[in-house]
Amino acid sequence: MRWKSCSKTMAVLVVVLGLAAYSAAASETVLYSFQNEADGMGPLAPVLSVDGRLYGTTATGGTHDLGTVFELTLTKSGWVKTTLHNFVGLTDGEKPWAGLDHFS
């Protein structure tokens, strides 16, 4: 008797977890699609949200194909990307795989 009760509980738990995973996946939205190499490519790290704007890095692309720092701003027509920095290599780093951090 205990086995049947346990298996029913497990079945319900699996269904609930499956629905939660489906719900989370279904709620993702693309805010911006990088257009080409000059625009930046390979955003690997999470973005940082500050005052309604999103900040992030791309591991490649940009002026020197060494990555960028970008800002996304929400406008009436959608999210607009501004490149804040193009990495140049030895003097300021290159190909960032990490995101940004907020210091007050």
DSSP file (Angstrom, degrees, kcal/mol; ACC not computed):
  #  RESIDUE AA STRUCTURE BP1 BP2  ACC     N-H-->O    O-->H-N    N-H-->O    O-->H-N    TCO  KAPPA ALPHA  PHI   PSI    X-CA   Y-CA   Z-CA
    1    1 A M     >        0   0    0      0, 0.0     4,-1.8     0, 0.0     5,-0.2   0.000 360.0 360.0 360.0 -40.8    0.0    0.0    0.0
    2    2 A R  H  >  +     0   0    0      1,-0.2     4,-2.3     2,-0.2     5,-0.2   0.858 360.0  56.3 -65.0 -34.6    2.8    2.4    0.8
    3    3 A W  H  > S+     0   0    0      2,-0.2     4,-2.7     1,-0.2    -1,-0.2   0.907 105.8  49.8 -64.5 -42.6    4.4    1.8   -2.6
    4    4 A K  H  > S+     0   0    0      2,-0.2     4,-2.1     1,-0.2    -1,-0.2   0.910 111.7  48.4 -62.9 -42.4    1.3    2.8   -4.5
    5    5 A S  H  X S+     0   0    0     -4,-1.8     4,-2.0     1,-0.2    -1,-0.2   0.907 113.3  47.6 -64.1 -42.2    0.9    6.0   -2.4
    6    6 A C  H  X S+     0   0    0     -4,-2.3     4,-2.4     2,-0.2    -2,-0.2   0.905 111.1  50.1 -66.1 -42.7    4.6    6.9   -3.0
    7    7 A S  H  X S+     0   0    0     -4,-2.7     4,-2.2     2,-0.2    -1,-0.2   0.866 110.2  50.7 -67.4 -35.4    4.4    6.2   -6.7
    8    8 A K  H  X S+     0   0    0     -4,-2.1     4,-2.4     2,-0.2    -1,-0.2   0.919 110.8  49.2 -65.6 -42.6    1.3    8.4   -7.1
    9    9 A T  H  X S+     0   0    0     -4,-2.0     4,-2.4     1,-0.2    -2,-0.2   0.914 111.8  48.8 -62.1 -43.2    3.1   11.2   -5.2
   10   10 A M  H  X S+     0   0    0     -4,-2.4     4,-2.5     2,-0.2    -1,-0.2   0.893 109.8  51.9 -64.1 -40.0    6.1   10.8   -7.5
   11   11 A A  H  X S+     0   0    0     -4,-2.2     4,-2.1     2,-0.2    -2,-0.2   0.919 111.3  46.7 -63.6 -43.4    4.0   10.9  -10.6
   12   12 A V  H  X S+     0   0    0     -4,-2.4     4,-2.6     2,-0.2    -2,-0.2   0.915 112.0  51.3 -64.0 -42.6    2.3   14.1   -9.5
   13   13 A L  H  X S+     0   0    0     -4,-2.4     4,-2.7     1,-0.2     5,-0.2   0.902 109.1  50.4 -61.5 -42.5    5.6   15.6   -8.6
   14   14 A V  H  X S+     0   0    0     -4,-2.5     4,-2.3     2,-0.2    -1,-0.2   0.910 111.8  47.8 -62.7 -43.1    7.0   14.8  -12.1
   15   15 A V  H  X S+     0   0    0     -4,-2.1     4,-2.4     2,-0.2    -2,-0.2   0.924 113.1  48.1 -64.5 -44.3    4.0   16.3  -13.8
   16   16 A V  H  X S+     0   0    0     -4,-2.6     4,-2.2     1,-0.2    -2,-0.2   0.928 113.8  46.3 -64.1 -45.1    4.2   19.5  -11.7
   17   17 A L  H  X S+     0   0    0     -4,-2.7     4,-2.4     2,-0.2    -1,-0.2   0.887 111.8  52.1 -64.8 -38.1    8.0   19.9  -12.3
   18   18 A G  H  X S+     0   0    0     -4,-2.3     4,-2.3    -5,-0.2    -2,-0.2   0.913 110.7  47.2 -63.2 -43.6    7.5   19.2  -16.0
   19   19 A L  H  X S+     0   0    0     -4,-2.4     4,-2.5     2,-0.2    -2,-0.2   0.881 111.3  51.6 -66.4 -37.7    4.8   21.9  -16.2
   20   20 A A  H  X S+     0   0    0     -4,-2.2     4,-2.3     2,-0.2    -2,-0.2   0.914 110.9  47.7 -65.3 -42.1    7.0   24.4  -14.3
   21   21 A A  H  X S+     0   0    0     -4,-2.4     4,-2.2     2,-0.2    -2,-0.2   0.907 112.9  48.7 -64.9 -41.4    9.9   23.8  -16.6
   22   22 A Y  H  X S+     0   0    0     -4,-2.3     4,-2.3     2,-0.2    -2,-0.2   0.913 111.0  50.7 -63.7 -42.7    7.7   24.2  -19.7
   23   23 A S  H  X S+     0   0    0     -4,-2.5     4,-0.8     2,-0.2    -2,-0.2   0.905 111.0  48.1 -62.9 -42.7    6.2   27.4  -18.3
   24   24 A A  H >< S+     0   0    0     -4,-2.3     3,-0.7     1,-0.2     4,-0.2   0.911 113.8  46.7 -65.2 -42.3    9.7   28.8  -17.6
   25   25 A A  H >< S+     0   0    0     -4,-2.2     3,-1.1     1,-0.2    -2,-0.2   0.862 108.8  55.4 -68.4 -35.0   10.9   27.9  -21.1
   26   26 A A  H 3< S+     0   0    0     -4,-2.3    -1,-0.2     1,-0.2    -2,-0.2   0.672 100.2  61.4 -72.2 -16.3    7.8   29.3  -22.7
   27   27 A S  T << S+     0   0    0     -4,-0.8    -1,-0.2    -3,-0.7     2,-0.2   0.440  75.9 113.0 -93.8   1.2    8.3   32.7  -21.1
   28   28 A E    <   -     0   0    0     -3,-1.1     2,-0.4    -4,-0.2    -3,-0.0  -0.499  45.4-170.5 -74.6 142.5   11.7   33.6  -22.6
   29   29 A T        -     0   0    0     -2,-0.2     2,-0.6     0, 0.0    -2,-0.0  -0.999  24.2-125.8-135.1 135.1   11.7   36.4  -25.1
   30   30 A V        -     0   0    0     -2,-0.4     3,-0.1     1,-0.2    -2,-0.0  -0.710  25.3-178.9 -78.5 121.5   14.5   37.6  -27.4
   31   31 A L        +     0   0    0     -2,-0.6    48,-0.4     1,-0.3     2,-0.3   0.805  67.3   3.8 -90.3 -33.9   15.2   41.3  -26.7
   32   32 A Y        -     0   0    0     46,-0.1     2,-0.5    48,-0.0    -1,-0.3  -0.982  58.6-150.6-154.3 138.7   17.9   41.9  -29.3
   33   33 A S        -     0   0    0     -2,-0.3     2,-0.2    -3,-0.1    -3,-0.0  -0.962  27.7-123.9-112.4 121.8   19.5   39.8  -32.1
   34   34 A F        -     0   0    0     -2,-0.5     3,-0.1     1,-0.1     6,-0.1  -0.458  21.2-154.7 -65.1 132.4   23.1   40.7  -32.9
   35   35 A Q        -     0   0    0     -2,-0.2     2,-0.3     1,-0.2    -1,-0.1   0.871  55.6 -26.2 -83.5 -41.5   23.2   41.5  -36.6
   36   36 A N  S >> S-     0   0    0      4,-0.2     4,-0.7     1,-0.1     3,-0.6  -0.906  76.5 -72.6-162.3-178.2   26.8   40.8  -37.7
   37   37 A E  G >4 S+     0   0    0     -2,-0.3    25,-2.9     1,-0.2     3,-1.1   0.882 126.4  53.3 -59.6 -41.5   30.4   40.6  -36.5
   38   38 A A  G 34 S+     0   0    0      1,-0.3    -1,-0.2    23,-0.2    25,-0.1   0.803 105.3  56.2 -64.3 -28.5   30.8   44.4  -36.2
   39   39 A D  G <4 S-     0   0    0     -3,-0.6    -1,-0.3     1,-0.2    -2,-0.2   0.669 124.2 -94.8 -75.2 -18.6   27.6   44.5  -34.0
   40   40 A G    <<  -     0   0    0     -3,-1.1     2,-0.3    -4,-0.7    21,-0.3  -0.075  39.8-143.7 108.9 144.9   29.2   42.0  -31.6
   41   41 A M  B     +A   60   0A   0     19,-2.5    19,-2.4     1,-0.2    18,-0.2  -0.985  62.2  30.1-142.1 150.6   28.9   38.2  -31.4
   42   42 A G        -     0   0    0     -2,-0.3    17,-2.2    16,-0.2     2,-1.0   0.961  53.6-166.4  72.6  55.9   28.7   35.6  -28.7
   43   43 A P        +     0   0    0      0, 0.0    -1,-0.2     0, 0.0    15,-0.2  -0.647  20.8 163.9 -71.9 106.7   27.0   37.1  -25.7
   44   44 A L        +     0   0    0     -2,-1.0    55,-0.1    52,-0.3    14,-0.1   0.741  45.1  66.2 -99.4 -27.3   27.9   34.4  -23.2
   45   45 A A  S    S-     0   0    0     12,-0.4    12,-0.2    53,-0.2    53,-0.1  -0.551  89.7 -92.1 -99.2 160.2   27.4   35.9  -19.8
   46   46 A P        -     0   0    0      0, 0.0    54,-0.4     0, 0.0     2,-0.2  -0.289  45.4-112.9 -62.2 154.6   24.2   37.1  -18.0
   47   47 A V        -     0   0    0     52,-0.1     2,-0.5     9,-0.1     9,-0.2  -0.525  21.0-127.3 -87.1 160.3   23.3   40.7  -18.5
   48   48 A L  E     -B   55   0B   0      7,-3.2     7,-2.7    -2,-0.2     2,-0.6  -0.923  16.4-146.9-108.3 130.3   23.3   43.3  -15.7
   49   49 A S  E     +B   54   0B   0     -2,-0.5     2,-0.4     5,-0.2     5,-0.2  -0.876  23.7 167.4-102.0 123.7   20.2   45.4  -15.1
   50   50 A V  E >  S-B   53   0B   0      3,-2.7     3,-2.0    -2,-0.6    -2,-0.0  -0.967  70.1 -22.5-137.7 118.6   20.7   48.9  -13.9
   51   51 A D  T 3  S-     0   0    0     -2,-0.4     3,-0.1     1,-0.3    -1,-0.0   0.848 126.5 -49.0  51.9  41.3   17.8   51.5  -13.8
   52   52 A G  T 3  S+     0   0    0      1,-0.3    22,-0.4    21,-0.1     2,-0.3   0.419 118.3 107.1  82.5  -2.0   15.8   49.7  -16.5
   53   53 A R  E <   -B   50   0B   0     -3,-2.0    -3,-2.7    20,-0.1     2,-0.4  -0.804  61.2-138.0-107.3 152.5   18.8   49.3  -18.9
   54   54 A L  E     -BC  49  72B   0     18,-2.4    18,-3.2    -2,-0.3     2,-0.4  -0.913  16.2-168.2-112.2 136.6   20.6   46.1  -19.6
   55   55 A Y  E     +BC  48  71B   0     -7,-2.7    -7,-3.2    -2,-0.4    45,-0.3  -0.958  19.0 143.2-124.4 141.8   24.4   45.9  -19.9
   56   56 A G  E     - C   0  70B   0     14,-2.1    14,-2.7    -2,-0.4     2,-0.3  -0.925  35.3-114.2-159.8-176.2   26.5   43.0  -21.1
   57   57 A T  E     - C   0  69B   0     -2,-0.3     2,-0.4    12,-0.2   -12,-0.4  -0.911  11.3-145.5-128.3 155.4   29.5   41.7  -23.1
   58   58 A T  E     - C   0  68B   0     10,-2.0    10,-1.1    -2,-0.3   -16,-0.2  -0.968  13.2-143.1-117.1 142.5   30.1   39.8  -26.3
   59   59 A A  S    S+     0   0    0    -17,-2.2     2,-0.2    -2,-0.4   -17,-0.2   0.760  82.0  10.9 -76.8 -24.8   33.0   37.4  -26.5
   60   60 A T  B    S+A   41   0A   0    -19,-2.4   -19,-2.5    35,-0.1     8,-0.2  -0.791  94.4  56.1-139.7-176.7   33.8   38.3  -30.1
   61   61 A G      > +     0   0    0    -21,-0.3     6,-2.5    -2,-0.2     5,-0.6  -0.280  52.6 106.7  82.3-172.0   32.9   40.8  -32.7
   62   62 A G  T > 5S-     0   0    0    -25,-2.9     3,-0.9     3,-0.2   -22,-0.1  -0.365  92.2 -41.6  88.7-175.3   33.1   44.5  -32.6
   63   63 A T  T 3 5S+     0   0    0      1,-0.3    -1,-0.2   -25,-0.1   -25,-0.1   0.843 144.7  25.3 -55.8 -40.2   35.6   46.7  -34.3
   64   64 A H  T 3 5S-     0   0    0     23,-0.4    -1,-0.3    -3,-0.3    -2,-0.1   0.258 106.6-114.4-111.4  10.1   38.6   44.4  -33.7
   65   65 A D  T < 5S+     0   0    0     -3,-0.9    -4,-0.2   -28,-0.1    -3,-0.2   0.808  89.9 110.4  57.3  32.8   36.7   41.1  -33.3
   66   66 A L  S   <S-     0   0    0     -5,-0.6    29,-3.4    21,-0.4    -4,-0.2   0.228  84.7 -89.4-118.4  11.1   37.8   41.0  -29.7
   67   67 A G        -     0   0    0     -6,-2.5    20,-2.2    28,-0.2    -1,-0.4  -0.226  38.0-123.7 105.2 166.5   34.5   41.6  -28.0
   68   68 A T  E     -CD  58  86B   0    -10,-1.1   -10,-2.0    -8,-0.2     2,-0.4  -0.912   8.4-130.6-141.2 165.9   32.3   44.5  -26.9
   69   69 A V  E     -CD  57  85B   0     16,-2.1    15,-2.7    -2,-0.3    16,-1.6  -0.994  39.4-175.6-114.3 130.8   30.5   46.0  -23.9
   70   70 A F  E     -CD  56  83B   0    -14,-2.7   -14,-2.1    -2,-0.4     2,-0.4  -0.858  22.0-148.4-130.3 162.4   27.0   46.9  -24.8
   71   71 A E  E     -CD  55  82B   0     11,-2.4    11,-2.6    -2,-0.3     2,-0.5  -0.991   8.2-155.6-127.0 136.4   23.9   48.6  -23.4
   72   72 A L  E     -CD  54  81B   0    -18,-3.2   -18,-2.4    -2,-0.4     2,-0.4  -0.968  12.9-172.6-112.5 127.1   20.2   47.7  -24.2
   73   73 A T  E     - D   0  80B   0      7,-2.4     7,-2.6    -2,-0.5     2,-0.5  -0.963  22.1-128.0-120.6 133.7   17.7   50.5  -23.7
   74   74 A L  E     + D   0  79B   0    -22,-0.4     5,-0.2    -2,-0.4     2,-0.2  -0.702  35.3 171.8 -83.4 123.2   13.9   50.0  -24.0
   75   75 A T  E >   - D   0  78B   0      3,-2.5     3,-1.3    -2,-0.5     0, 0.0  -0.632  51.5 -91.4-117.2 179.0   12.3   52.5  -26.3
   76   76 A K  T 3  S+     0   0    0      1,-0.3     3,-0.1    -2,-0.2    -2,-0.0   0.801 128.3  47.1 -62.1 -28.3    8.8   52.8  -27.7
   77   77 A S  T 3  S-     0   0    0      1,-0.3    -1,-0.3     0, 0.0     2,-0.3   0.372 125.0 -88.5 -96.5   5.0    9.9   50.8  -30.8
   78   78 A G  E <  S-D   75   0B   0     -3,-1.3    -3,-2.5     2,-0.0    -1,-0.3  -0.769  71.0 -19.5 123.5-168.6   11.7   48.1  -28.8
   79   79 A W  E     -D   74   0B   0    -48,-0.4     2,-0.4    -2,-0.3    -5,-0.2  -0.598  55.4-161.1 -80.6 133.7   15.1   47.4  -27.4
   80   80 A V  E     -D   73   0B   0     -7,-2.6    -7,-2.4    -2,-0.3     2,-0.4  -0.960   7.7-143.5-117.8 131.4   18.0   49.4  -28.9
   81   81 A K  E     -D   72   0B   0     -2,-0.4     2,-0.4    -9,-0.2    -9,-0.2  -0.776  13.5-172.7 -97.2 136.4   21.7   48.3  -28.5
   82   82 A T  E     -D   71   0B   0    -11,-2.6   -11,-2.4    -2,-0.4     2,-0.6  -0.998  22.2-133.7-123.6 128.7   24.5   50.8  -28.1
   83   83 A T  E     +D   70   0B   0     -2,-0.4   -13,-0.3   -13,-0.2     3,-0.1  -0.730  23.4 179.7 -81.1 121.2   28.1   49.6  -28.1
   84   84 A L  E     +     0   0B   0    -15,-2.7     2,-0.3    -2,-0.6   -14,-0.2   0.747  65.4   9.1 -92.4 -28.0   29.9   51.2  -25.2
   85   85 A H  E     -D   69   0B   0    -16,-1.6   -16,-2.1     2,-0.0     2,-0.5  -0.977  53.1-154.4-156.6 138.4   33.3   49.7  -25.8
   86   86 A N  E     -D   68   0B   0     -2,-0.3   -18,-0.2   -18,-0.2     2,-0.1  -0.975  31.1-127.8-110.0 120.3   35.2   47.7  -28.4
   87   87 A F        -     0   0    0    -20,-2.2   -21,-0.4    -2,-0.5   -23,-0.4  -0.416  20.8-170.9 -68.9 142.3   38.1   45.7  -26.9
   88   88 A V        -     0   0    0      1,-0.3     2,-0.5     5,-0.3     6,-0.1   0.442  35.9-118.2-115.4  -3.1   41.4   46.2  -28.6
   89   89 A G  B >> S+E   93   0C   0      4,-1.9     4,-2.5     1,-0.2     3,-1.1  -0.901  83.8  28.4 113.3-125.3   43.6   43.5  -27.0
   90   90 A L  T 34 S+     0   0    0     -2,-0.5    -1,-0.2     1,-0.3     4,-0.1   0.799 119.4  49.7 -52.2 -40.7   46.7   43.9  -24.9
   91   91 A T  T 34 S+     0   0    0      1,-0.2    -1,-0.3     2,-0.1     3,-0.1   0.771 132.2   8.9 -76.6 -25.1   45.8   47.4  -23.5
   92   92 A D  T <4 S-     0   0    0     -3,-1.1    -2,-0.2     1,-0.4    -1,-0.2   0.283 108.8 -98.7-140.1  13.8   42.3   46.6  -22.3
   93   93 A G  B  <  -E   89   0C   0     -4,-2.5    -4,-1.9    -6,-0.1    -1,-0.4  -0.275  34.2-124.9  94.7 177.1   41.7   42.9  -22.6
   94   94 A E        +     0   0    0     -6,-0.1   -27,-0.2     1,-0.1   -34,-0.1  -0.988  67.2  15.2-161.4 155.8   39.9   40.8  -25.1
   95   95 A K  S    S-     0   0    0    -29,-3.4     2,-0.2    -2,-0.3   -36,-0.2   0.880  70.4-153.1  45.7  60.8   37.2   38.2  -25.7
   96   96 A P        +     0   0    0      0, 0.0   -52,-0.3     0, 0.0   -51,-0.2  -0.441  23.7 177.6 -67.5 128.4   35.4   38.6  -22.3
   97   97 A W        +     0   0    0     -2,-0.2     2,-0.2   -53,-0.1   -38,-0.1   0.534  62.6  77.1-100.4 -13.3   33.5   35.5  -21.2
   98   98 A A  S    S-     0   0    0      1,-0.1   -53,-0.2   -53,-0.1   -54,-0.1  -0.552  76.2-127.2 -95.7 161.7   32.4   37.1  -18.0
   99   99 A G        -     0   0    0     -2,-0.2     2,-0.2     1,-0.1    -1,-0.1  -0.118  33.9 -83.7 -90.7-166.1   29.6   39.6  -17.5
  100  100 A L        -     0   0    0    -54,-0.4     2,-0.3   -45,-0.3    -1,-0.1  -0.633  32.1-143.5-101.5 159.9   29.7   43.0  -15.8
  101  101 A D        -     0   0    0     -2,-0.2     2,-0.6   -53,-0.1   -53,-0.1  -0.934  12.5-130.6-123.5 148.4   29.4   43.7  -12.1
  102  102 A H        -     0   0    0     -2,-0.3     2,-0.5   -53,-0.0   -53,-0.0  -0.877  22.1-175.5-103.6 120.6   27.6   46.7  -10.5
  103  103 A F              0   0    0     -2,-0.6    -2,-0.0     1,-0.1     0, 0.0  -0.962 360.0 360.0-114.0 130.2   29.5   48.6   -7.8
  104  104 A S              0   0    0     -2,-0.5    -1,-0.1     0, 0.0    -2,-0.0   0.451 360.0 360.0 -86.7 360.0   27.7   51.4   -6.0
